[in-house]
Amino acid sequence: MSGILILALVISILSHGYYVGASVRSARDEVNFESVNLNVDLSRVLKRVNERFLSVAIDASLVAEEKFMYLLASPKLRTLAKALSPAFLRFGGTRQDFMTFNPAFLHSNEYHKNSVFDADDLCERLELPPILEERLKQEWALHEVLLQKEDLQRKYRSVKFTEYAVDLLYSFTNCSGLDLIFGLNELLRTTGNSWDSSNARTLIQYCESKQYSMAWELGNEPNSYEKKAGIRVNGYQLGQDFIQLRRILRESKLYHDTGLYGPDISQPRDHRRDLLEGFLESGAEAIDACTWHHYYVNGRHTSLKDFLDPEVLNTLALKTHEVIKTVDLASPGKKVWLGETSSAYGGGAKGLSDTFVAGFMWLDKLGLGAKLGLDVVIRQVLIGSGTYHLVDDNLDPLPDYWLSVLYKRLVGPEVLSIEAFSILGKTKRVRVYLHCTNKKSTSYKSGAVTLFALNLSKSPASIAVPAMVSNSTVEAFVLQSEQPGEEGLYSKSVKLNGEVLKMVDDRTLPSLQGTPLAAGEHLRLPGYSFAFYLLSEAQALACR
């Protein structure tokens, strides 16, 4: 390399505001940075998503033994869930199609419908004692082994749950400020292979007697019923089953206009595509949003490389375009949701889906999904079996949890247009997204915007702030692994601006403060990191 080129690179680094007061050695160490420029449009909203865009699920495996539902009375778990509000909380998954409501009281007049509890009072009274919480956590860790064995063998036992499980679930969602979506069992069939709604009616009557405000789903991944239960349901019949459920809900004063979502189909291809098309032709009128599931990779056959591969991340766009096109043809204007999603199917990728590196898939899915027009994205799972959860078996938050909380606080529902490019053209390793700042959870001025970015490379990047917002001060929230380099990608801890994130106590989260940057300063994005940059004086016309 010529001396002139080396000099030019060093001057470029220094001019990008990287190392004010840094040594010559630190500049040499990071010569391989990527310089990124941005094209933005602050004049109009590209897409507008639901304010509960980032939502979460609790896997129905938690009710496999009803005692584990008492974990939902943990003050610590409620504190963690409350920080994700507003959001939907989906209760469902594979085992929802193997569970039936078996009330302890046989008659509706025994439900004490005239003694509906005061929700706020119950939030204070219904708390799991620490000694019982520790015992349940230990037993849950052992029980997960049995659940994983069922998943591998695809042999699922029938599960019965009582009104106590429903009460605990509703109390958790209500006390956390979340909106419950309950998944009903679609595999209860009549001799004519239509849905047997009798058990669902009993459950709905109970929930109405308690005045539980909630929405509903019917079935989970109907494309796999034949493998899991030896039952085949075609798209037309599935649509008719949803119409039957909608009629039942319309008979209810409480649930007359409540949300109904489905069909929760896996990624569409071959017969799954036919199933989705048949369902929409038959039952699109019954649903408020069309739900499908997306995972990037098979959890049993993946690697660290996949989690950092831009081509893998781009597969979301292909599938999303296909689903939205299919839905628009059958039911124009119908909302499309990712009704269940995470990094890897099969319960997640061990040693990857619950570590720092999973954040690249998660944050990119949030950014790209909103840009593509998905209205809601439901993360599998808050808690439950598998390795793709936000909260571990000890109820401690994992890296993706902290990422989700920052997203909730900083990112609003209005999606803005942005494109990143370098001297070599459109950049692949640095991915950027732009939204109006969340007005409801921040005190920033009208017109503020939040830029969030991912650096899939080990080399740092320098992002030039566009001239139109160069006068705005910037607040940086940079997330990195607790450990440096590639080893740190496997970490279950995360640093925000250099400080490891931990709960202050079981009822208190840390303050999650940003670091102020001077106006016009280039944004430094370290290697293997992701960040939110809040431009409070952007004066974006679309965000006023």
C-alpha positions in Angstrom: 0.0 0.0 0.0 1.5 3.4 -0.9 2.4 6.0 1.7 -0.2 8.4 0.2 -3.0 5.9 0.6 -2.0 5.1 4.2 -1.9 8.8 5.0 -5.3 9.3 3.4 -6.8 6.5 5.6 -5.4 7.9 8.8 -6.7 11.4 7.9 -10.1 9.9 7.2 -10.2 8.1 10.5 -9.2 11.2 12.4 -11.7 13.3 10.5 -14.5 10.9 11.4 -14.2 11.8 15.1 -13.1 8.4 16.2 -10.2 9.0 18.5 -10.0 12.5 20.0 -7.0 12.3 22.2 -6.4 8.6 21.3 -2.9 7.2 20.7 -1.4 6.5 17.3 -1.5 2.8 18.1 -5.3 2.8 18.6 -5.8 4.5 15.3 -3.6 1.9 13.6 -5.5 -1.0 15.3 -8.8 0.2 13.7 -7.7 1.2 10.2 -10.1 -1.5 8.9 -13.2 0.4 9.8 -16.2 0.8 7.5 -17.3 4.3 6.7 -21.1 4.4 6.2 -23.2 7.2 4.7 -27.0 7.4 5.0 -29.8 8.4 2.7 -32.9 9.4 4.7 -36.3 10.8 4.1 -37.8 12.6 7.1 -40.8 14.1 5.3 -43.2 11.1 5.2 -44.0 8.0 7.1 -43.1 4.9 5.1 -45.1 2.4 7.3 -47.0 2.7 10.6 -47.0 -0.4 12.8 -49.1 -1.3 15.9 -48.0 0.3 19.1 -47.7 -3.2 20.4 -45.5 -4.2 17.5 -42.9 -5.9 19.7 -45.0 -8.5 21.6 -44.2 -11.7 23.5 -45.4 -15.2 24.0 -45.6 -17.6 26.9 -45.4 -21.1 25.7 -48.3 -23.4 26.5 -45.7 -25.9 27.8 -45.9 -24.0 31.1 -49.3 -25.5 31.8 -48.1 -29.1 31.1 -48.1 -29.2 34.9 -50.4 -26.6 36.3 -48.1 -25.8 39.3 -45.6 -24.1 37.0 -48.2 -21.5 36.2 -47.6 -20.1 39.7 -44.2 -18.8 38.4 -46.4 -16.1 36.8 -47.0 -14.7 40.3 -43.3 -14.0 40.7 -42.8 -10.2 41.4 -39.5 -10.4 39.5 -41.1 -11.8 36.3 -43.9 -9.3 36.5 -41.4 -6.4 36.8 -39.6 -7.7 33.7 -42.9 -8.1 31.7 -44.2 -4.7 32.7 -41.2 -3.0 31.0 -42.3 -4.5 27.7 -45.8 -2.9 27.8 -47.7 -2.1 25.7 -47.6 -5.5 24.1 -49.7 -8.5 23.3 -49.0 -11.6 25.4 -49.7 -14.8 23.3 -50.4 -18.0 25.3 -50.0 -20.8 22.9 -47.7 -23.0 20.9 -47.6 -26.7 20.0 -49.1 -27.9 23.3 -52.2 -25.6 23.0 -53.6 -28.3 20.6 -53.3 -30.9 23.3 -54.8 -29.1 26.2 -58.4 -29.0 27.4 -60.1 -26.8 30.0 -61.2 -29.0 32.9 -62.8 -26.7 35.5 -62.7 -27.6 39.1 -66.3 -26.2 39.5 -68.7 -27.9 37.2 -71.4 -25.2 36.9 -71.0 -21.6 35.8 -72.9 -20.3 38.8 -70.0 -21.6 41.0 -67.5 -19.4 39.2 -68.2 -16.6 41.7 -69.0 -14.2 38.8 -70.3 -11.7 41.3 -67.0 -11.4 43.1 -64.8 -10.3 40.3 -61.5 -9.3 42.0 -60.1 -5.8 41.9 -57.2 -6.2 39.5 -54.9 -3.7 41.2 -55.6 -5.3 44.6 -54.8 -8.7 43.3 -51.5 -7.5 41.8 -50.4 -6.7 45.4 -51.9 -9.8 47.1 -51.1 -12.6 44.6 -47.3 -12.9 44.9 -45.2 -16.0 44.9 -43.2 -16.4 48.1 -39.4 -16.6 47.4 -39.0 -20.1 48.9 -41.8 -21.5 46.6 -40.3 -19.6 43.6 -36.9 -21.2 44.1 -38.5 -24.7 44.4 -40.6 -24.2 41.2 -37.6 -22.9 39.2 -35.6 -26.0 40.2 -38.5 -28.4 39.3 -39.1 -26.5 36.0 -35.5 -27.1 34.9 -36.0 -30.8 35.4 -39.4 -30.8 33.7 -38.0 -29.1 30.6 -36.0 -32.3 29.9 -39.2 -34.3 29.6 -40.7 -31.6 27.4 -37.7 -31.6 25.1 -38.0 -35.4 24.8 -41.6 -35.0 23.7 -40.6 -32.5 21.1 -37.9 -34.7 19.7 -40.3 -37.7 19.5 -43.3 -35.6 18.4 -45.4 -37.4 20.9 -47.5 -35.1 23.0 -49.6 -36.1 25.9 -53.0 -34.6 26.6 -53.0 -31.9 29.3 -55.9 -30.6 31.4 -55.9 -27.2 33.0 -58.3 -25.6 35.4 -59.7 -22.1 36.0 -56.8 -21.5 38.4 -54.3 -21.6 35.5 -56.5 -19.1 33.6 -56.7 -16.9 36.7 -52.9 -16.9 37.1 -52.4 -16.2 33.4 -54.9 -13.3 33.3 -53.6 -11.9 36.5 -50.0 -11.9 35.1 -51.0 -10.1 31.9 -53.3 -7.6 33.6 -50.7 -6.7 36.3 -48.0 -6.4 33.7 -50.0 -4.1 31.4 -50.1 -6.6 28.6 -53.0 -7.7 26.4 -53.8 -11.5 26.5 -54.3 -13.6 23.4 -55.3 -17.1 24.3 -54.7 -20.0 21.9 -57.6 -22.6 21.8 -57.3 -26.3 20.9 -58.1 -26.9 17.2 -57.4 -30.6 17.4 -60.7 -31.3 19.2 -62.6 -32.6 16.2 -66.1 -34.0 15.5 -66.7 -37.3 13.6 -67.2 -35.1 10.5 -63.7 -33.5 11.1 -65.1 -30.1 11.9 -63.9 -28.3 15.1 -65.6 -29.5 18.3 -66.2 -26.1 20.0 -67.8 -27.4 23.2 -64.7 -27.2 25.4 -63.9 -23.7 24.0 -67.4 -22.6 24.9 -66.9 -23.7 28.5 -63.7 -21.7 28.7 -65.1 -18.6 27.0 -68.1 -18.7 29.4 -65.7 -18.9 32.4 -63.6 -16.0 31.1 -66.7 -13.9 30.5 -68.0 -14.6 34.0 -64.8 -13.2 35.4 -64.9 -10.2 32.9 -61.5 -11.1 31.5 -60.7 -8.9 28.6 -58.8 -10.9 26.0 -58.4 -12.0 22.4 -58.3 -15.4 20.9 -56.5 -17.7 18.5 -57.5 -21.2 17.3 -54.8 -23.8 16.7 -51.0 -23.7 16.2 -49.2 -24.5 12.9 -52.1 -26.5 11.4 -49.8 -27.6 8.6 -48.1 -30.0 11.0 -51.2 -31.6 12.5 -50.8 -34.8 10.5 -47.2 -35.3 11.9 -48.1 -34.4 15.4 -51.6 -36.0 15.8 -52.4 -38.0 12.6 -55.2 -35.5 11.8 -55.4 -33.6 8.5 -57.3 -30.3 8.3 -57.4 -28.6 4.9 -57.6 -24.8 4.3 -61.3 -24.6 3.6 -62.2 -26.5 6.8 -59.8 -24.5 8.9 -61.5 -21.3 7.7 -64.9 -22.7 8.6 -63.6 -23.6 12.1 -62.6 -19.9 12.5 -66.0 -18.7 11.3 -67.6 -21.0 13.9 -65.4 -19.5 16.6 -66.2 -16.0 15.5 -70.0 -16.8 15.7 -69.4 -18.0 19.3 -67.6 -14.8 20.2 -70.3 -12.6 18.7 -72.9 -14.3 20.9 -70.9 -12.9 23.9 -71.5 -9.4 25.2 -67.9 -9.2 26.3 -66.2 -10.7 23.3 -68.6 -9.5 20.6 -65.9 -7.4 19.0 -62.8 -8.9 20.5 -59.7 -9.8 18.4 -59.4 -13.2 16.6 -56.1 -14.0 15.0 -54.9 -16.9 12.8 -54.2 -19.3 11.3 -50.6 -19.4 12.8 -49.2 -21.3 9.8 -45.5 -22.1 9.4 -43.4 -20.4 6.7 -45.5 -20.8 3.5 -44.2 -23.3 0.9 -45.8 -26.2 -1.0 -48.8 -27.5 0.9 -48.5 -24.8 3.5 -49.1 -22.2 0.8 -52.1 -24.1 -0.4 -53.4 -24.3 3.2 -53.0 -20.6 3.7 -54.8 -19.7 0.4 -57.6 -22.1 1.2 -58.0 -20.7 4.7 -58.2 -17.1 3.4 -60.8 -18.0 0.8 -62.9 -19.7 3.4 -62.4 -17.7 6.6 -60.6 -14.4 6.1 -63.7 -12.5 7.2 -63.4 -14.1 10.6 -60.0 -12.8 11.6 -58.6 -9.4 12.5 -55.1 -10.2 11.4 -53.4 -13.1 9.5 -50.7 -14.8 11.5 -47.7 -16.8 10.3 -44.5 -18.1 11.9 -40.9 -17.4 11.0 -37.6 -18.8 12.1 -34.4 -18.3 10.2 -32.7 -21.6 10.8 -33.0 -25.1 12.2 -31.9 -25.0 15.8 -30.2 -28.4 15.5 -28.2 -27.6 12.4 -26.9 -24.1 12.6 -23.8 -22.2 13.6 -22.6 -18.8 14.8 -21.9 -17.9 11.2 -25.6 -18.1 10.3 -26.5 -15.6 13.1 -24.2 -13.0 11.5 -24.9 -13.8 7.8 -26.7 -10.9 6.0 -28.1 -13.4 3.4 -29.7 -15.4 6.2 -31.3 -12.2 7.6 -32.6 -11.2 4.2 -34.7 -14.4 3.9 -37.3 -12.7 6.1 -38.0 -10.2 3.3 -38.6 -13.0 0.7 -41.1 -14.8 2.9 -42.8 -11.7 4.2 -43.4 -10.4 0.7 -45.0 -13.7 -0.3 -47.4 -13.8 2.7 -48.4 -10.2 2.4 -49.1 -10.7 -1.4 -51.2 -13.8 -0.7 -53.2 -12.0 2.0 -53.8 -8.9 -0.1 -55.1 -10.9 -2.9 -57.7 -12.7 -0.7 -58.5 -9.9 1.8 -57.1 -6.5 0.8 -56.0 -4.4 3.7 -55.9 -7.3 6.2 -53.1 -6.9 8.7 -50.3 -9.4 8.7 -48.5 -10.5 11.9 -45.6 -12.7 12.8 -47.7 -14.6 15.3 -44.6 -16.6 16.6 -41.0 -15.9 15.8 -37.4 -16.2 17.0 -34.0 -17.2 15.7 -34.2 -20.9 15.3 -37.0 -23.5 15.2 -36.9 -26.7 17.2 -36.8 -24.8 20.5 -33.9 -22.6 19.5 -30.2 -23.2 18.9 -28.4 -24.3 22.1 -25.6 -22.0 23.0 -26.7 -19.4 20.5 -30.4 -18.4 20.7 -30.1 -17.2 24.4 -26.8 -15.4 23.9 -25.6 -12.0 22.8 -25.3 -13.0 19.1 -29.1 -13.7 18.9 -29.6 -10.0 19.2 -28.5 -9.5 15.6 -31.4 -11.7 14.3 -33.8 -10.2 16.7 -33.1 -6.5 16.2 -32.9 -6.9 12.4 -36.2 -8.7 12.4 -37.8 -5.8 14.3 -36.3 -3.3 11.9 -36.9 -5.2 8.6 -40.3 -6.5 9.7 -41.7 -3.0 10.3 -40.2 -1.7 7.1 -41.9 -4.5 5.2 -45.3 -3.8 6.7 -45.7 -6.4 9.4 -48.1 -5.0 12.0 -47.0 -7.1 15.0 -44.1 -9.4 15.8 -44.6 -11.9 18.7 -41.4 -13.1 20.2 -41.2 -16.8 21.1 -40.8 -16.7 24.2 -40.8 -14.6 27.3 -40.6 -17.8 29.3 -41.2 -21.4 28.4 -39.3 -24.5 27.2 -36.5 -24.2 24.7 -33.4 -21.9 24.5 -34.9 -18.9 22.7 -36.4 -17.2 25.7 -36.0 -13.6 26.9 -35.8 -14.6 30.5 -33.8 -17.7 31.7 -34.9 -20.5 34.0 -33.7 -18.4 37.0 -36.0 -15.6 35.8 -32.9 -13.5 35.0 -33.1 -11.3 31.8 -31.0 -12.4 28.8 -29.4 -10.1 26.2 -32.4 -10.1 23.9 -34.6 -8.9 26.8 -32.5 -5.7 27.4 -32.5 -5.1 23.6 -36.3 -5.4 23.6 -36.7 -3.0 26.5 -34.6 -0.4 24.8 -36.5 -0.8 21.6 -39.8 -0.3 23.5 -38.6 2.9 25.1 -36.9 4.5 22.1 -38.6 3.3 18.9 -42.0 4.6 17.9 -44.5 3.0 15.4 -43.7 5.4 12.5 -41.2 3.8 10.1 -39.0 6.2 8.0 -37.0 5.6 4.9 -33.3 5.0 5.3 -30.5 3.4 3.3 -26.9 2.8 4.2 -24.0 2.7 1.7 -20.2 2.8 1.7 -17.6 3.6 -0.9 -18.2 0.1 -2.3 -21.9 0.6 -2.6 -24.7 -0.7 -0.5 -23.2 -2.1 2.7 -24.1 -5.6 3.8 -22.4 -5.8 7.2 -23.9 -2.6 8.7 -27.7 -2.6 8.7 -29.7 0.5 9.7 -33.3 1.4 10.4 -35.0 4.6 11.3 -38.3 5.4 13.2 -39.8 8.4 14.9 -38.9 8.3 18.5 -41.5 6.8 20.8 -43.4 9.8 22.1 -45.3 7.8 24.7 -42.3 6.6 26.7 -39.9 9.5 26.3 -39.9 13.2 26.9 -38.1 14.1 23.7 -39.3 16.9 21.5 -41.7 16.5 18.6 -39.8 15.6 15.5 -37.2 13.4 17.3 -36.0 10.3 15.4 -34.3 7.1 16.5 -31.8 5.4 14.3 -30.8 1.8 15.2 -28.0 -0.1 13.6 -26.3 -3.5 13.7 -22.6 -4.2 12.9 -22.3 -7.8 11.8 -18.5 -7.4 11.3 -15.7 -7.6 13.9 -14.4 -4.3 12.5 -15.8 -1.0 13.7 -17.9 1.3 11.6 -18.3 5.1 11.4 -21.8 6.3 10.4 -21.9 9.8 9.0 -24.9 11.8 10.3 -26.9 13.2 7.4 -26.5 17.0 6.9 -30.2 17.7 7.5 -29.9 16.4 11.1 -26.3 17.3 11.8 -27.3 20.1 14.2 -29.1 17.7 16.4 -27.5 16.4 19.6 -27.4 12.6 19.8 -27.9 10.2 22.6 -26.2 6.9 22.1 -27.2 3.5 23.5 -24.5 1.1 22.4 -25.0 -2.6 23.3 -21.9 -4.9 23.3 -21.1 -8.3 24.8 -19.5 -8.4 28.2 -16.5 -10.0 26.6 -14.6 -8.7 23.6 -14.2 -10.5 20.2 -15.9 -13.5 18.8 -15.9 -15.3 22.2 -18.1 -12.6 23.6 -20.9 -13.4 21.1 -21.6 -16.5 23.2 -22.1 -14.4 26.3 -25.3 -14.2 28.2 -24.5 -10.8 29.5 -24.6 -7.4 27.7 -23.1 -4.0 28.3 -24.9 -0.7 27.7 -22.3 2.0 27.0 -19.7 -0.1 28.9 -21.8 -1.0 31.9 -23.1 -4.6 32.4 -26.9 -4.6 32.6 -28.4 -6.2 35.7 -31.6 -5.7 37.7 -31.1 -3.5 40.7 -33.4 -5.8 42.7 -36.4 -8.1 41.9 -38.7 -5.0 41.5 -36.3 -2.5 39.8 -34.6 -2.3 36.4 -31.5 -0.1 35.9 -32.0 3.4 34.5 -30.7 2.5 30.9 -29.2 5.9 30.3 -27.7 7.0 27.0 -24.4 8.8 26.4 -24.7 12.3 24.9 -22.7 13.0 21.7 -21.9 16.4 20.2 -24.0 17.6 17.3 -22.5 16.6 13.9 -20.2 13.9 15.4 -19.9 10.7 13.4 -21.6 7.7 15.1 -19.1 5.1 16.2 -20.5 1.5 16.0 -18.0 -1.0 17.4 -17.5 -4.4 15.8 -20.1 -7.1 16.8 -22.4 -4.5 18.3 -25.8 -2.9 17.9 -27.0 0.5 19.0 -29.8 3.0 19.2 -29.0 6.7 18.4 -31.7 9.2 19.4 -31.5 12.5 17.5 -33.7 14.7 19.7 -33.6 17.9 17.5 -34.0 16.2 14.1 -37.2 18.1 13.5 -38.5 15.4 11.2 -41.7 16.6 9.5 -43.1 13.0 9.6 -42.7 12.8 13.4 -44.4 16.1 14.4 
